[in-house]
């Protein structure tokens, strides 16, 4: 495979729904572009208890450190 073909993806259920009317919300974490989105295609983030956080641009899957970073970041636990 050529180039950056791998991604980190976390699907998580939130106890308190977020007040985000959009279906996708890009942000930066640790210097990477990350996308928060509703697990249901086209639905708003605020209407979903299940959310997906994903980022792309990894050359291989041998180093899962950034995925672990996403799982333990403050935005996931607050």
N, CA, C and O atoms as CSV, one atom per row, in Angstrom:
chain,resi,resn,atom,element,x,y,z
A,1,UNK,N,N,0.833,-1.185,0.000
A,1,UNK,CA,C,0.000,0.000,0.000
A,1,UNK,C,C,0.873,1.243,0.000
A,1,UNK,O,O,1.949,1.253,0.598
A,2,UNK,N,N,0.418,2.272,-0.660
A,2,UNK,CA,C,1.171,3.521,-0.743
A,2,UNK,C,C,0.697,4.522,0.304
A,2,UNK,O,O,-0.476,4.548,0.675
A,3,UNK,N,N,1.629,5.340,0.768
A,3,UNK,CA,C,1.295,6.506,1.585
A,3,UNK,C,C,0.703,6.195,2.936
A,3,UNK,O,O,0.864,5.099,3.473
A,4,UNK,N,N,0.018,7.178,3.473
A,4,UNK,CA,C,-0.585,7.076,4.791
A,4,UNK,C,C,-1.967,6.449,4.670
A,4,UNK,O,O,-2.922,7.116,4.273
A,5,UNK,N,N,-2.071,5.175,5.010
A,5,UNK,CA,C,-3.313,4.455,4.770
A,5,UNK,C,C,-4.032,4.005,6.028
A,5,UNK,O,O,-5.142,3.480,5.934
A,6,UNK,N,N,-3.449,4.188,7.193
A,6,UNK,CA,C,-4.063,3.699,8.421
A,6,UNK,C,C,-4.670,4.839,9.223
A,6,UNK,O,O,-4.289,6.000,9.074
A,7,UNK,N,N,-5.635,4.478,10.089
A,7,UNK,CA,C,-6.276,5.481,10.920
A,7,UNK,C,C,-6.507,4.926,12.322
A,7,UNK,O,O,-6.490,3.715,12.541
A,8,UNK,N,N,-6.721,5.836,13.259
A,8,UNK,CA,C,-7.164,5.472,14.600
A,8,UNK,C,C,-8.649,5.798,14.646
A,8,UNK,O,O,-9.061,6.880,14.227
A,9,UNK,N,N,-9.455,4.868,15.154
A,9,UNK,CA,C,-10.904,5.075,15.202
A,9,UNK,C,C,-11.427,4.522,16.515
A,9,UNK,O,O,-11.165,3.374,16.873
A,10,UNK,N,N,-12.165,5.351,17.222
A,10,UNK,CA,C,-12.747,4.936,18.498
A,10,UNK,C,C,-14.237,5.200,18.444
A,10,UNK,O,O,-14.669,6.302,18.109
A,11,UNK,N,N,-15.013,4.199,18.770
A,11,UNK,CA,C,-16.465,4.347,18.876
A,11,UNK,C,C,-16.793,4.252,20.357
A,11,UNK,O,O,-16.402,3.297,21.029
A,12,UNK,N,N,-17.506,5.240,20.858
A,12,UNK,CA,C,-17.747,5.310,22.295
A,12,UNK,C,C,-19.156,5.787,22.590
A,12,UNK,O,O,-19.719,6.595,21.851
A,13,UNK,N,N,-19.712,5.286,23.663
A,13,UNK,CA,C,-21.018,5.751,24.123
A,13,UNK,C,C,-20.787,6.805,25.197
A,13,UNK,O,O,-19.983,6.606,26.109
A,14,UNK,N,N,-21.489,7.918,25.088
A,14,UNK,CA,C,-21.341,8.995,26.065
A,14,UNK,C,C,-22.524,8.987,27.026
A,14,UNK,O,O,-23.663,8.734,26.633
A,15,UNK,N,N,-22.231,9.267,28.290
A,15,UNK,CA,C,-23.283,9.301,29.309
A,15,UNK,C,C,-24.151,10.543,29.148
A,15,UNK,O,O,-25.370,10.485,29.307
A,16,UNK,N,N,-23.512,11.664,28.832
A,16,UNK,CA,C,-24.230,12.928,28.616
A,16,UNK,C,C,-24.011,13.371,27.178
A,16,UNK,O,O,-22.875,13.556,26.740
A,17,UNK,N,N,-25.090,13.537,26.459
A,17,UNK,CA,C,-24.966,13.951,25.063
A,17,UNK,C,C,-24.351,15.336,24.957
A,17,UNK,O,O,-24.563,16.196,25.811
A,18,UNK,N,N,-23.581,15.533,23.888
A,18,UNK,CA,C,-22.905,16.799,23.661
A,18,UNK,C,C,-23.834,17.781,22.945
A,18,UNK,O,O,-24.673,17.372,22.143
A,19,UNK,N,N,-23.687,19.051,23.229
A,19,UNK,CA,C,-24.516,20.094,22.605
A,19,UNK,C,C,-23.873,20.571,21.314
A,19,UNK,O,O,-23.436,21.718,21.213
A,20,UNK,N,N,-23.817,19.684,20.327
A,20,UNK,CA,C,-23.247,20.010,19.014
A,20,UNK,C,C,-24.299,19.653,17.975
A,20,UNK,O,O,-24.617,18.479,17.785
A,21,UNK,N,N,-24.839,20.665,17.303
A,21,UNK,CA,C,-25.922,20.446,16.343
A,21,UNK,C,C,-25.448,19.809,15.033
A,21,UNK,O,O,-26.246,19.203,14.318
A,22,UNK,N,N,-24.163,19.940,14.716
A,22,UNK,CA,C,-23.629,19.381,13.474
A,22,UNK,C,C,-23.465,17.861,13.565
A,22,UNK,O,O,-23.452,17.294,14.657
A,23,UNK,N,N,-23.343,17.217,12.415
A,23,UNK,CA,C,-23.104,15.769,12.398
A,23,UNK,C,C,-21.613,15.445,12.477
A,23,UNK,O,O,-21.238,14.317,12.795
A,24,UNK,N,N,-20.756,16.441,12.187
A,24,UNK,CA,C,-19.301,16.258,12.236
A,24,UNK,C,C,-18.669,17.481,12.880
A,24,UNK,O,O,-19.119,18.608,12.675
A,25,UNK,N,N,-17.619,17.245,13.662
A,25,UNK,CA,C,-16.942,18.341,14.345
A,25,UNK,C,C,-15.434,18.083,14.329
A,25,UNK,O,O,-14.935,17.315,15.150
A,26,UNK,N,N,-14.704,18.712,13.409
A,26,UNK,CA,C,-13.253,18.516,13.363
A,26,UNK,C,C,-12.563,19.317,14.475
A,26,UNK,O,O,-13.018,20.398,14.849
A,27,UNK,N,N,-11.465,18.773,14.991
A,27,UNK,CA,C,-10.649,19.470,15.979
A,27,UNK,C,C,-9.226,18.934,15.897
A,27,UNK,O,O,-8.967,17.939,15.220
A,28,UNK,N,N,-8.312,19.593,16.585
A,28,UNK,CA,C,-6.911,19.168,16.610
A,28,UNK,C,C,-6.575,18.614,17.984
A,28,UNK,O,O,-6.957,19.182,19.007
A,29,UNK,N,N,-5.863,17.509,17.997
A,29,UNK,CA,C,-5.396,16.887,19.235
A,29,UNK,C,C,-3.976,16.399,19.003
A,29,UNK,O,O,-3.716,15.618,18.087
A,30,UNK,N,N,-3.067,16.864,19.836
A,30,UNK,CA,C,-1.654,16.465,19.765
A,30,UNK,C,C,-1.094,16.650,18.351
A,30,UNK,O,O,-0.338,15.812,17.859
A,31,UNK,N,N,-1.477,17.768,17.701
A,31,UNK,CA,C,-0.953,18.085,16.383
A,31,UNK,C,C,-1.588,17.354,15.218
A,31,UNK,O,O,-1.121,17.481,14.087
A,32,UNK,N,N,-2.637,16.597,15.465
A,32,UNK,CA,C,-3.308,15.857,14.390
A,32,UNK,C,C,-4.737,16.350,14.223
A,32,UNK,O,O,-5.385,16.750,15.190
A,33,UNK,N,N,-5.215,16.316,13.003
A,33,UNK,CA,C,-6.611,16.635,12.705
A,33,UNK,C,C,-7.452,15.410,13.082
A,33,UNK,O,O,-7.195,14.299,12.618
A,34,UNK,N,N,-8.453,15.631,13.923
A,34,UNK,CA,C,-9.317,14.560,14.423
A,34,UNK,C,C,-10.752,14.932,14.091
A,34,UNK,O,O,-11.110,16.110,14.086
A,35,UNK,N,N,-11.570,13.931,13.813
A,35,UNK,CA,C,-12.968,14.177,13.479
A,35,UNK,C,C,-13.869,13.463,14.484
A,35,UNK,O,O,-13.779,12.250,14.671
A,36,UNK,N,N,-14.734,14.237,15.121
A,36,UNK,CA,C,-15.775,13.700,15.989
A,36,UNK,C,C,-17.054,13.701,15.172
A,36,UNK,O,O,-17.406,14.712,14.564
A,37,UNK,N,N,-17.751,12.570,15.156
A,37,UNK,CA,C,-18.991,12.514,14.386
A,37,UNK,C,C,-19.987,11.569,15.035
A,37,UNK,O,O,-19.626,10.698,15.827
A,38,UNK,N,N,-21.250,11.765,14.677
A,38,UNK,CA,C,-22.313,10.879,15.142
A,38,UNK,C,C,-22.126,9.511,14.502
A,38,UNK,O,O,-21.678,9.412,13.359
A,39,UNK,N,N,-22.466,8.467,15.229
A,39,UNK,CA,C,-22.313,7.122,14.664
A,39,UNK,C,C,-23.368,6.833,13.598
A,39,UNK,O,O,-23.177,5.954,12.758
A,40,UNK,N,N,-24.481,7.570,13.629
A,40,UNK,CA,C,-25.521,7.433,12.615
A,40,UNK,C,C,-25.269,8.462,11.516
A,40,UNK,O,O,-25.233,9.661,11.791
A,41,UNK,N,N,-25.100,8.017,10.307
A,41,UNK,CA,C,-24.788,8.888,9.166
A,41,UNK,C,C,-25.811,10.005,9.026
A,41,UNK,O,O,-27.012,9.750,8.932
A,42,UNK,N,N,-25.329,11.245,9.012
A,42,UNK,CA,C,-26.172,12.406,8.797
A,42,UNK,C,C,-26.891,12.922,10.035
A,42,UNK,O,O,-27.472,14.006,9.991
A,43,UNK,N,N,-26.870,12.182,11.130
A,43,UNK,CA,C,-27.534,12.620,12.355
A,43,UNK,C,C,-26.639,13.606,13.104
A,43,UNK,O,O,-25.423,13.613,12.910
A,44,UNK,N,N,-27.228,14.422,13.945
A,44,UNK,CA,C,-26.436,15.389,14.705
A,44,UNK,C,C,-25.753,14.695,15.888
A,44,UNK,O,O,-26.222,13.673,16.389
A,45,UNK,N,N,-24.657,15.268,16.306
A,45,UNK,CA,C,-23.917,14.736,17.454
A,45,UNK,C,C,-24.793,14.796,18.703
A,45,UNK,O,O,-24.782,13.871,19.516
A,46,UNK,N,N,-25.549,15.878,18.857
A,46,UNK,CA,C,-26.378,16.034,20.056
A,46,UNK,C,C,-27.507,15.009,20.155
A,46,UNK,O,O,-28.051,14.798,21.239
A,47,UNK,N,N,-27.861,14.378,19.059
A,47,UNK,CA,C,-28.932,13.385,19.067
A,47,UNK,C,C,-28.418,11.952,19.179
A,47,UNK,O,O,-29.201,11.008,19.070
A,48,UNK,N,N,-27.122,11.777,19.394
A,48,UNK,CA,C,-26.532,10.436,19.449
A,48,UNK,C,C,-25.789,10.189,20.753
A,48,UNK,O,O,-25.019,11.034,21.209
A,49,UNK,N,N,-26.024,9.041,21.341
A,49,UNK,CA,C,-25.261,8.622,22.517
A,49,UNK,C,C,-23.972,7.919,22.074
A,49,UNK,O,O,-23.000,7.873,22.829
A,50,UNK,N,N,-23.963,7.370,20.847
A,50,UNK,CA,C,-22.776,6.712,20.301
A,50,UNK,C,C,-22.079,7.664,19.339
A,50,UNK,O,O,-22.684,8.143,18.379
A,51,UNK,N,N,-20.801,7.937,19.601
A,51,UNK,CA,C,-20.012,8.846,18.773
A,51,UNK,C,C,-18.762,8.144,18.270
A,51,UNK,O,O,-18.301,7.167,18.862
A,52,UNK,N,N,-18.220,8.653,17.173
A,52,UNK,CA,C,-17.009,8.105,16.582
A,52,UNK,C,C,-15.963,9.209,16.519
A,52,UNK,O,O,-16.241,10.322,16.073
A,53,UNK,N,N,-14.765,8.886,16.968
A,53,UNK,CA,C,-13.620,9.789,16.874
A,53,UNK,C,C,-12.613,9.094,15.968
A,53,UNK,O,O,-12.249,7.945,16.217
A,54,UNK,N,N,-12.160,9.776,14.921
A,54,UNK,CA,C,-11.203,9.148,14.012
A,54,UNK,C,C,-10.179,10.164,13.503
A,54,UNK,O,O,-10.446,11.363,13.416
A,55,UNK,N,N,-9.023,9.648,13.177
A,55,UNK,CA,C,-7.961,10.433,12.574
A,55,UNK,C,C,-7.196,9.552,11.607
A,55,UNK,O,O,-7.063,8.348,11.828
A,56,UNK,N,N,-6.702,10.136,10.557
A,56,UNK,CA,C,-5.994,9.395,9.510
A,56,UNK,C,C,-4.556,9.871,9.419
A,56,UNK,O,O,-4.154,10.822,10.090
A,57,UNK,N,N,-3.786,9.189,8.573
A,57,UNK,CA,C,-2.432,9.650,8.295
A,57,UNK,C,C,-1.334,8.848,8.943
A,57,UNK,O,O,-0.245,9.370,9.182
A,58,UNK,N,N,-1.597,7.588,9.234
A,58,UNK,CA,C,-0.574,6.732,9.821
A,58,UNK,C,C,0.007,5.821,8.744
A,58,UNK,O,O,-0.734,5.246,7.947
A,59,UNK,N,N,1.315,5.692,8.721
A,59,UNK,CA,C,1.985,4.887,7.700
A,59,UNK,C,C,1.776,3.393,7.911
A,59,UNK,O,O,1.769,2.631,6.944
A,60,UNK,N,N,1.604,2.959,9.161
A,60,UNK,CA,C,1.376,1.533,9.431
A,60,UNK,C,C,0.595,1.388,10.735
A,60,UNK,O,O,0.320,2.372,11.422
A,61,UNK,N,N,0.248,0.153,11.060
A,61,UNK,CA,C,-0.526,-0.091,12.277
A,61,UNK,C,C,0.331,-0.629,13.417
A,61,UNK,O,O,-0.203,-1.157,14.392
A,62,UNK,N,N,1.633,-0.505,13.309
A,62,UNK,CA,C,2.542,-1.089,14.295
A,62,UNK,C,C,2.642,-0.272,15.582
A,62,UNK,O,O,3.128,-0.785,16.590
A,63,UNK,N,N,2.198,0.977,15.574
A,63,UNK,CA,C,2.359,1.835,16.734
A,63,UNK,C,C,1.016,2.452,17.133
A,63,UNK,O,O,0.629,3.483,16.583
A,64,UNK,N,N,0.300,1.836,18.081
A,64,UNK,CA,C,-1.036,2.325,18.445
A,64,UNK,C,C,-1.044,3.422,19.511
A,64,UNK,O,O,-2.065,3.636,20.165
A,65,UNK,N,N,0.069,4.113,19.692
A,65,UNK,CA,C,0.170,5.102,20.765
A,65,UNK,C,C,-0.849,6.225,20.630
A,65,UNK,O,O,-1.452,6.608,21.633
A,66,UNK,N,N,-1.068,6.767,19.443
A,66,UNK,CA,C,-2.006,7.872,19.299
A,66,UNK,C,C,-3.432,7.432,19.613
A,66,UNK,O,O,-4.194,8.196,20.205
A,67,UNK,N,N,-3.801,6.229,19.231
A,67,UNK,CA,C,-5.132,5.705,19.576
A,67,UNK,C,C,-5.313,5.617,21.079
A,67,UNK,O,O,-6.378,5.951,21.597
A,68,UNK,N,N,-4.294,5.175,21.775
A,68,UNK,CA,C,-4.352,5.136,23.240
A,68,UNK,C,C,-4.443,6.552,23.808
A,68,UNK,O,O,-5.151,6.794,24.785
A,69,UNK,N,N,-3.721,7.480,23.186
A,69,UNK,CA,C,-3.786,8.883,23.618
A,69,UNK,C,C,-5.222,9.400,23.493
A,69,UNK,O,O,-5.715,10.070,24.401
A,70,UNK,N,N,-5.893,9.102,22.389
A,70,UNK,CA,C,-7.273,9.537,22.213
A,70,UNK,C,C,-8.178,8.947,23.290
A,70,UNK,O,O,-9.047,9.643,23.816
A,71,UNK,N,N,-7.985,7.681,23.619
A,71,UNK,CA,C,-8.820,7.021,24.614
A,71,UNK,C,C,-8.662,7.611,26.007
A,71,UNK,O,O,-9.608,7.589,26.795
A,72,UNK,N,N,-7.494,8.131,26.322
A,72,UNK,CA,C,-7.228,8.623,27.667
A,72,UNK,C,C,-7.216,10.144,27.775
A,72,UNK,O,O,-6.972,10.676,28.858
A,73,UNK,N,N,-7.470,10.846,26.692
A,73,UNK,CA,C,-7.487,12.312,26.719
A,73,UNK,C,C,-8.630,12.839,27.569
A,73,UNK,O,O,-9.634,12.155,27.768
A,74,UNK,N,N,-8.473,14.053,28.066
A,74,UNK,CA,C,-9.476,14.672,28.914
A,74,UNK,C,C,-10.844,14.770,28.240
A,74,UNK,O,O,-11.870,14.621,28.905
A,75,UNK,N,N,-10.871,15.019,26.927
A,75,UNK,CA,C,-12.167,15.163,26.260
A,75,UNK,C,C,-12.951,13.858,26.255
A,75,UNK,O,O,-14.175,13.879,26.124
A,76,UNK,N,N,-12.266,12.715,26.398
A,76,UNK,CA,C,-12.961,11.424,26.456
A,76,UNK,C,C,-13.458,11.116,27.858
A,76,UNK,O,O,-14.414,10.355,28.008
A,77,UNK,N,N,-12.845,11.678,28.884
A,77,UNK,CA,C,-13.177,11.319,30.246
A,77,UNK,C,C,-13.935,12.391,31.007
A,77,UNK,O,O,-14.334,12.178,32.151
A,78,UNK,N,N,-14.138,13.552,30.374
A,78,UNK,CA,C,-14.843,14.628,31.097
A,78,UNK,C,C,-16.284,14.730,30.677
A,78,UNK,O,O,-17.017,15.579,31.185
